[in-house]
Each structure stands twice: as C-alpha cells, then as structure tokens.
C-alpha cells in the first residue's frame, strides 16, 4: 500500500507543480479561449483550433495533451463555445469537455466587457497496469478507484478592444473531489486556479506588428507562475515569437497563415533539472477560421 501511495503522490506532484492540474499550452495566445470562457464570442469570426503537445520528449510517462475547440458570436451580445481535451501523464489520464456561454457589453467607443461561464465534465482514470508494485498481488490495489467523473465550472471576465485585451478567469470553482476512495485528502480534489492574461498590438509599419503578452497563473499550494511573450508578425501572415515561462522554459514559436488556415509550432527549451532527461517539448497548433477577412489574418487568431 505504501508503495502505491508514493507512486501516486509523485504523479500528482508532477501534475500539480508543472501543469497545476490544468493542461498547459505554449501557444495559448492564439487560442486564449482555453484560458477564459469570456473570450467566447469576442471576435467577429468563428475560430476552430487543434493543439497537440508532447511535453518533455524522451522522458517515460511525460505529459501528452490534445485540445480541440472553438467559439462563435450569436448576435451582438452572446458568445458560445466549447472544447474537448485529453491529457495523459504516466498512469493518469484525464479527458474532458467544456461548454460555455458569455455575454458582451459595449462599455465605450470600440471597447467591450464580457462575462463568461463554462461547465466542464472531467473523466479521470488511473491505469494500474502502468504502476510498479513491490508486491504485484497487493490487496491495496482494490482501494484505488480506477475511474471517476467530476463536474466543475469556470468563470471569466474579459475587457477587450481591437488593439488590446486583458482577462481574468477562475477554473475549477467548486473544487470537487476526483477519487472518493483515494486515501490522500490533500491531493484528491480539483483545485481552484486564478489566471490573468493579456496582450497589446503595436503596428510598427504597414508590414510589421509587435504583440507582447503575459499570463499569470496562481493556485493554492504551488508557486505562482508567469509567462511573458512577444510575437513579431510580418504582413499579417508570418510570425516569430519568444516566450519566457518563469523558472520553467524558454519557448520559441513560428508560424504562418494561408487564407483561412493557420499553422504554428512551438519548442520549449526546458530550464529545470528535467532537461537532463528530456530533449524538450514540441507543440503543434492548427487553426481554421470561418468568416474572417484577409486583413485580420495573424494578429488576433484565437
């Protein structure tokens, strides 16, 4: 039993400290609807995005994450959206689906304020076949609930214009239990998170735009984490980006847009001790937009 709990504690520690229970993506600036349900309907077109992330390549049991989702506007004030995801770390696998509703208000000339609420269902599972036991026939195996479903919700606020935006969201508001019969109380609940994000766009000339941005993540029991990033966009079609994740990674990004399709790639240069065992993190982003004009191409694709 002790061996099982130690193994599970290590897995939960890894997911808690690094992913903070919420799967991360380095290219969130192109799909910040994943961060905040209030982003839903904030654009005059419909974006659909797929993200595939392979974290800490070369390390056995490292996180593998996929997202697929989109959002759209209904009329002038209502936004709806949803996404599905899968996140797997060692023996722990999590799938989920979120649906959201947002309401948008005009609060000044060319500026808006939106409020979003998302409902989410998580499906958690533990593959005991991937766990190593001192005693393979240990009866303690029966004390681990291998599958569980947990509902929860997220709330967000977004202030935005054509040039900049800032948002605050609170995922996992209710902090529901994951495994009812898992013996560790401290690590058996979803944890409320606080995400603050924003960006601003500067037009250097008729060919180049600079878009700096930031993301701050806070959760009880883990160090506060922040990202700062900068994208350089050329002719609204091509971009290079650099992001710094505090005490974790430096991220290089590049991509292009062709008509209404966007492709992006990010590579995380790991700064922690994991770099001795991993060749880094790879992430691919594929986007499709419906109803987007040519002049809106790369600066606000999310």
Number of C-alpha atoms within 10 A of each C-alpha: 14 10 15 18 15 11 15 20 15 11 16 18 16 16 19 18 15 15 14 25 20 16 20 18 24 27 24 16 25 20 23 19 24 23 25 27 35 32 33 32 29 28 18 14 17 20 26 21 23 19 22 19 25 18 24 22 18 13 15 11 16 18 23 20 22 21 21 18 21 23 25 21 20 11 8 13 15 19 25 23 24 22 20 19 19 18 20 20 19 16 16 22 18 19 18 18 18 21 18 24 21 25 22 23 14 14 12 9 7 10 15 18 20 25 24 24 22 22 18 19 16 20 16 20 19 20 12 15 8 11 15 11 16 10 11 10 8 12 9 14 14 9 11 17 16 16 15 15 15 17 19 18 20 23 22 23 23 25 22 23 15 13 15 17 19 18 24 21 24 21 25 23 16 14 17 16 19 21 21 13 14 16 12 13 11 7 17 17 18 21 21 19 19 20 19 20 23 20 19 18 18 14 12 11 10 9 11 15 20 19 20 20 20 19 21 17 17 17 18 11 11 13 12 14 18 18 20 18 22 19 20 20 24 18 14 20 19 20 21 17 19 18 22 19 20 14 12 18 20 19 22 18 21 18 19 19 19 13 13 16 16 21 17 20 20 23 22 23 19 21 15 10 9 13 15 11 12 17 16 21 22 18 21 20 23 18 22 20 19 13 10 17 12 12 10 12 22 23 25 16 22 25
